[in-house]
């Protein structure tokens, strides 16, 4: 997927704002018992997922601030262990505390997105693990976090509810790594909706995957339980 330009960035930022508002609105009335209930992510409660979304928003504010200062932004300076500890520590808060935290960090991130200049979008860099990526991808990555983890909450939002534009943008992004995630010796002939087939991987066994766009994306992001689909490596 090519680096987003100004029009895509603006649309992604608008999508983030809409996704934030829709998620928070859907959580009105969340109680403590539901916040403690298991999410669809193994080992994580609803509180874990909401805390992760809040800390993720903070991390992106940090990345944008670093980029504005001419530095390569790092989401979690303390590394994975620090990130995980922060999520664990925040996961047992009351429902009202979780929602206040999410709303506040959403607002901070939206302000940071709005305040990022075209120059920074064009030149800023962020580090993901050992890789550096353009900050122009950050709005789409935030949209990814909110839309996918809203499904993970297990509170009634499903892949079929994902907005069309998000499905198209996210699928294009994740498909770039599909060939490297396939099982050894397997290639995939992928047909999305009624589109033309595309071949991924060079294995001797070719598996045909023909599914609606949302089911394809659900598979690509590791949320499908369809036993007919190849099991993919981490994305």
Secondary structure, DSSP 8 states (H G I E B T S, - for coil): -----HHHHHHHHHHHHHHHHHHHHHTTT--HHHHHSB-SSTT-BHHHHHHHHHHHHHHHHHHHHHHHTTS-EES-TTHHHHHHHHHHHHTTS-HHHHHHHHHHHHHHHHHHHHT--HHHHHH-EEEETTEEEEGGGHHHHHHHHHHHHHHHTTSS--GGGS-HHHHHHHHHHHHTTHHHHS-TTEEEEEEETT---EEE---SEEEEEEE-HHHHHHHHTT----TTS------
